[in-house]
């Protein structure tokens, strides 16, 4: 096989033994076509005996040309955050439920990956968020979000209260159950459930979506992806911040969150003819008659 992807990493859904059979089928196909196959170290724990080199995600920097992620969107979110600084393009094979990011089915996996390896694919670049927490002028947390950053209460009987500024310009003081700051990718995740708009992933924008706001006039707002957003916690109680449901951090009174576009992008590869609108119709059941 004549391909620019000489070395391909295979990464499966965490702690999922059922991933072994389809992943090894794919590994065999790639190996038979002269591709060097590398298996993620955590994935390898469920594969049994095999002939392929094993590396951790961090060890793949500079050694892998393409990563195939087999699982659901949650798996892709986690892997994308780790590999995006390395510039490794990603292909998603759906072994989960919705599959907005992992859009290749198991049934079409071999055929589609063969075409991608031949150079028949389209590249999609998606933004990430950089999130910092400042406490008494000192940075106490830094992380990356692919879908969203969310602050939410843990006590059902109280609200959070926070002040929001965009590039230093006061926007509002929000009283709500929570606040979601989302990328376009995350617009079909938690933000959608909270009443936010669906945003095409090619747009360089960030969406702020209040969760059950105290004042009904507080609506979602879409701002430029080039801004810096500050969220100052005025009232906390027990309030948590989370990134993509994977990373959690407990906030304190007067903590300031600083959110901006991350300098790195996620590079997703799709089959030729891939359509975001087709994905929406299929995953959100818009093609079903009432």
C-alpha positions as CSV (number, residue, x, y, z in Angstrom):
1,X,0.0,0.0,0.0
2,X,1.5,3.4,-1.1
3,X,0.7,5.7,1.8
4,X,2.1,8.7,3.6
5,X,1.0,7.1,6.9
6,X,3.8,4.7,7.4
7,X,3.2,4.2,11.1
8,X,-0.3,3.9,12.6
9,X,-1.3,3.8,16.2
10,X,-4.4,1.9,17.3
11,X,-6.1,3.0,20.4
12,X,-9.2,1.4,21.9
13,X,-11.8,2.3,24.4
14,X,-10.4,2.2,28.0
15,X,-11.1,-1.1,29.9
16,X,-13.2,-2.6,27.1
17,X,-12.2,-6.2,26.3
18,X,-14.7,-6.4,23.4
19,X,-12.5,-4.0,21.5
20,X,-9.8,-6.7,21.0
21,X,-11.3,-8.6,18.1
22,X,-12.1,-5.7,15.7
23,X,-8.9,-3.9,16.6
24,X,-6.7,-6.9,15.9
25,X,-8.6,-7.4,12.6
26,X,-7.6,-3.8,11.6
27,X,-4.0,-4.3,12.8
28,X,-3.7,-7.4,10.6
29,X,-5.0,-5.6,7.6
30,X,-2.6,-2.7,8.1
31,X,0.4,-5.0,8.8
32,X,-0.3,-7.0,5.7
33,X,-0.1,-3.8,3.6
34,X,3.3,-2.8,4.9
35,X,2.2,-0.4,7.6
36,X,4.0,-0.3,11.0
37,X,1.3,-0.9,13.7
38,X,1.7,0.5,17.2
39,X,-0.8,-0.3,20.0
40,X,-1.5,2.0,22.9
41,X,-0.2,0.6,26.1
42,X,-3.6,0.6,27.9
43,X,-5.3,-0.9,25.0
44,X,-2.7,-3.7,24.8
45,X,-3.7,-4.9,28.2
46,X,-6.9,-6.4,26.7
47,X,-5.5,-7.9,23.4
48,X,-3.7,-11.0,24.7
49,X,-0.6,-12.1,22.7
50,X,0.2,-10.0,19.6
51,X,3.2,-9.0,17.5
52,X,2.8,-5.3,17.6
53,X,4.9,-2.7,19.3
54,X,3.3,-1.1,22.4
55,X,3.7,2.6,23.3
56,X,2.0,5.0,25.8
57,X,0.3,8.0,24.3
58,X,3.1,10.3,25.4
59,X,5.7,8.1,23.7
60,X,3.9,8.4,20.3
61,X,5.2,12.0,19.8
62,X,7.3,12.0,16.6
63,X,6.9,8.3,16.0
64,X,3.3,8.0,14.7
65,X,1.8,9.4,11.5
66,X,-1.8,8.6,12.2
67,X,-3.9,7.4,15.2
68,X,-7.1,5.3,14.8
69,X,-9.3,5.6,17.8
70,X,-11.8,2.8,18.3
71,X,-14.6,3.6,20.8
72,X,-17.1,6.3,21.4
73,X,-16.9,10.1,21.5
74,X,-15.7,10.0,25.1
75,X,-12.7,8.0,24.0
76,X,-12.0,10.4,21.2
77,X,-12.3,13.4,23.5
78,X,-9.7,12.0,25.8
79,X,-7.2,10.9,23.1
80,X,-7.6,14.2,21.1
81,X,-6.6,16.3,24.1
82,X,-3.5,14.2,24.7
83,X,-2.3,13.8,21.1
84,X,-3.2,17.3,19.7
85,X,0.0,18.9,20.8
86,X,1.9,16.2,18.8
87,X,0.2,17.1,15.6
88,X,-1.0,13.5,15.0
89,X,-4.2,13.3,12.9
90,X,-7.0,11.1,14.2
91,X,-9.6,8.8,12.6
92,X,-12.5,7.6,14.7
93,X,-14.1,4.2,14.5
94,X,-17.4,4.0,16.3
95,X,-17.7,1.4,19.0
96,X,-20.0,3.4,21.2
97,X,-23.4,5.1,20.9
98,X,-23.8,8.5,19.2
99,X,-20.6,8.8,17.4
100,X,-20.4,12.5,16.4
101,X,-16.5,12.3,16.4
102,X,-16.1,8.5,15.8
103,X,-18.0,8.4,12.6
104,X,-16.7,5.3,10.8
105,X,-18.8,2.2,11.5
106,X,-17.2,-1.2,12.3
107,X,-18.8,-2.7,9.2
108,X,-17.1,-0.2,6.9
109,X,-13.9,0.0,8.9
110,X,-11.6,-1.9,6.6
111,X,-12.9,-0.4,3.4
112,X,-12.8,3.1,4.7
113,X,-9.3,2.9,6.4
114,X,-7.9,1.4,3.2
115,X,-9.2,4.4,1.2
116,X,-7.8,6.8,3.9
117,X,-4.4,5.1,3.7
118,X,-4.4,5.7,0.0
119,X,-4.9,9.4,0.6
120,X,-8.7,9.5,0.0
121,X,-9.8,11.6,2.9
122,X,-10.8,15.1,4.0
123,X,-9.2,16.9,6.9
124,X,-11.2,18.8,9.5
125,X,-9.6,21.1,12.0
126,X,-11.3,21.6,15.3
127,X,-10.5,24.0,18.1
128,X,-9.7,23.3,21.8
129,X,-10.1,25.5,24.8
130,X,-7.3,26.3,27.3
131,X,-8.7,26.7,30.8
132,X,-6.8,28.2,33.7
133,X,-7.8,28.7,37.3
134,X,-6.3,31.7,39.2
135,X,-6.4,31.8,43.0
136,X,-4.9,34.9,44.7
137,X,-3.0,35.7,41.5
138,X,-1.4,32.3,41.3
139,X,-2.3,29.7,38.7
140,X,-3.5,26.5,40.5
141,X,-4.9,24.6,37.5
142,X,-4.4,24.4,33.7
143,X,-6.2,22.1,31.4
144,X,-7.5,21.5,27.8
145,X,-11.1,20.9,26.8
146,X,-12.3,19.6,23.4
147,X,-16.1,19.8,24.1
148,X,-16.6,22.3,27.0
149,X,-15.6,23.7,30.3
150,X,-18.5,23.6,32.8
151,X,-18.9,24.9,36.3
152,X,-21.8,23.4,38.3
153,X,-23.1,23.1,41.8
154,X,-22.9,19.9,43.8
155,X,-25.5,20.9,46.3
156,X,-29.0,20.7,44.7
157,X,-30.4,23.3,47.1
158,X,-28.2,26.2,46.0
159,X,-27.1,28.2,42.9
160,X,-23.7,29.4,41.8
161,X,-23.1,33.1,41.2
162,X,-20.3,34.2,38.9
163,X,-19.3,37.4,37.1
164,X,-18.4,37.0,33.4
165,X,-16.1,39.3,31.4
166,X,-15.2,39.1,27.7
167,X,-11.7,40.6,26.9
168,X,-12.1,42.6,30.2
169,X,-15.5,43.9,29.2
170,X,-18.3,43.1,31.8
171,X,-21.0,40.8,30.3
172,X,-23.2,39.8,33.3
173,X,-23.4,38.4,36.7
174,X,-25.0,35.0,36.4
175,X,-27.0,33.1,39.0
176,X,-27.7,29.6,37.8
177,X,-27.2,25.9,38.4
178,X,-24.1,26.2,36.2
179,X,-22.4,27.7,33.2
180,X,-21.1,25.9,30.1
181,X,-18.4,27.4,27.9
182,X,-18.3,25.3,24.7
183,X,-16.4,24.9,21.5
184,X,-18.3,24.2,18.3
185,X,-17.6,20.5,18.8
186,X,-19.2,20.7,22.2
187,X,-22.3,22.3,20.9
188,X,-23.9,18.9,20.3
189,X,-22.9,17.7,23.8
190,X,-23.8,19.1,27.2
191,X,-24.4,22.6,25.8
192,X,-27.2,21.2,23.5
193,X,-28.9,19.6,26.5
194,X,-28.9,23.0,28.2
195,X,-30.6,24.7,25.3
196,X,-27.5,26.0,23.5
197,X,-27.3,26.3,19.6
198,X,-25.8,23.8,17.3
199,X,-22.6,25.4,15.9
200,X,-20.8,24.2,12.8
201,X,-17.4,22.9,13.8
202,X,-15.6,25.0,11.1
203,X,-16.5,28.2,12.9
204,X,-14.0,30.0,15.2
205,X,-16.5,30.8,18.0
206,X,-17.1,30.0,21.7
207,X,-20.6,29.6,23.2
208,X,-21.6,30.5,26.7
209,X,-24.7,28.6,27.9
210,X,-26.2,29.1,31.3
211,X,-27.7,26.0,33.0
212,X,-31.1,26.7,34.5
213,X,-30.5,30.5,35.0
214,X,-32.3,32.3,37.8
215,X,-33.4,35.0,35.3
216,X,-35.0,33.6,32.1
217,X,-33.7,36.5,30.0
218,X,-30.2,35.1,30.4
219,X,-29.7,33.3,27.1
220,X,-26.8,31.5,25.4
221,X,-24.4,33.9,23.6
222,X,-21.9,33.1,20.9
223,X,-18.6,35.1,20.9
224,X,-15.5,35.1,18.8
225,X,-13.0,32.3,19.3
226,X,-10.2,34.9,19.7
227,X,-11.5,36.4,22.9
228,X,-10.4,35.7,26.5
229,X,-13.3,34.9,28.9
230,X,-13.0,35.5,32.6
231,X,-15.3,33.9,35.1
232,X,-15.0,35.2,38.7
233,X,-16.7,33.0,41.3
234,X,-18.8,35.2,43.7
235,X,-20.7,32.4,45.3
236,X,-19.6,28.9,45.4
237,X,-20.6,26.6,48.2
238,X,-19.5,23.2,46.7
239,X,-18.9,24.1,43.0
240,X,-16.9,21.9,40.6
241,X,-15.4,22.6,37.3
242,X,-15.0,19.9,34.7
243,X,-13.5,19.6,31.3
244,X,-15.2,17.1,28.9
245,X,-16.4,15.0,31.8
246,X,-12.9,13.7,32.2
247,X,-11.0,16.3,34.3
248,X,-12.5,17.7,37.5
249,X,-11.4,20.6,39.8
250,X,-13.0,22.0,43.0
251,X,-13.5,25.7,42.9
252,X,-13.3,28.2,45.8
253,X,-14.8,31.6,46.5
254,X,-13.0,34.3,44.4
255,X,-11.4,31.8,42.1
256,X,-11.0,33.3,38.5
257,X,-11.3,31.0,35.5
258,X,-9.6,32.2,32.4
259,X,-10.8,30.5,29.1
260,X,-9.3,31.1,25.7
261,X,-8.7,29.2,22.4
262,X,-5.9,26.7,22.7
263,X,-3.0,27.2,20.4
264,X,-3.2,23.6,19.0
265,X,-5.9,22.2,16.8
266,X,-7.4,18.7,16.6
267,X,-7.0,17.2,13.1
268,X,-9.7,14.7,12.2
269,X,-9.7,12.7,9.0
270,X,-13.0,11.6,7.4
271,X,-13.9,9.6,4.4
272,X,-14.3,11.5,1.1
273,X,-17.9,12.7,1.0
274,X,-18.2,13.2,4.7
275,X,-21.0,15.6,5.6
276,X,-21.5,17.2,9.0
277,X,-25.2,17.8,8.1
278,X,-25.7,14.1,7.3
279,X,-24.2,13.3,10.7
280,X,-26.6,15.6,12.4
281,X,-29.6,14.1,10.6
282,X,-28.5,10.6,11.5
283,X,-27.5,11.1,15.2
284,X,-30.3,13.5,16.1
285,X,-32.9,11.5,14.2
286,X,-33.9,14.3,12.0
287,X,-34.4,11.9,9.2
288,X,-37.1,10.0,11.1
289,X,-40.8,10.8,10.2
290,X,-43.1,11.6,13.1
